[in-house]
Amino acid sequence: MARESAIDQLSPEHLEMLKVRLEDSGFQDYQQLTDWLTELGYEISKSSVHRFGKKHEQKMQAVSLSTQAAIYMAERNPDDAGALSSTVITMMQSEFFNALVQLQSLDDGEGANPMERMAALSKISKGIAELSKASVNQKKHQIEVRDKAQAAADKVEQIANKGGLTGDTVQEIRKAILGIAD
């Protein structure tokens, strides 16, 4: 495992304050942040603050891009059939797979502790299991929605036929209910 960073010695409260200050400063002026941490009683170099700031900035950018992608996908593909959920689950499964591959590629020569590896594998396995469960539930929901739409279309077709609507009109109504494009 990686060695502990100087930032790891910060209390949770001070770590959150550092994150806020980093974001508020636009991830700049690391000397001022280092001076502030020194005033709080920490001995952390500007380089450590800078490394942490860059990692935090990358995380914030990733969250922002993911949020923008989700909004874009939701606008382009209304989530009636769970397309957005399915995409997110697939993305998370890919991330878990990548983490698993990286974990397996570590050998004991790189300082990987067998117990730490087992703990990481356990967390990855739990995450994969939860995503698999979510995927199954999402697919069940899709089937339920499809079946309800089919039943509604069948019922409307019966009513429309009894009411004397033409076959073409009935089919147009059916297509509208089922969301079938021409």
PyMOL commands that set and color helices and strands:
alter all, ss='L'
color gray80, all
select helices_A, chain A and resi 6-9+12-24+30-39+46-76+79-81+83-105+108-110+114-162+167-178
alter helices_A, ss='H'
color red, helices_A
deselect
rebuild
show_as cartoon
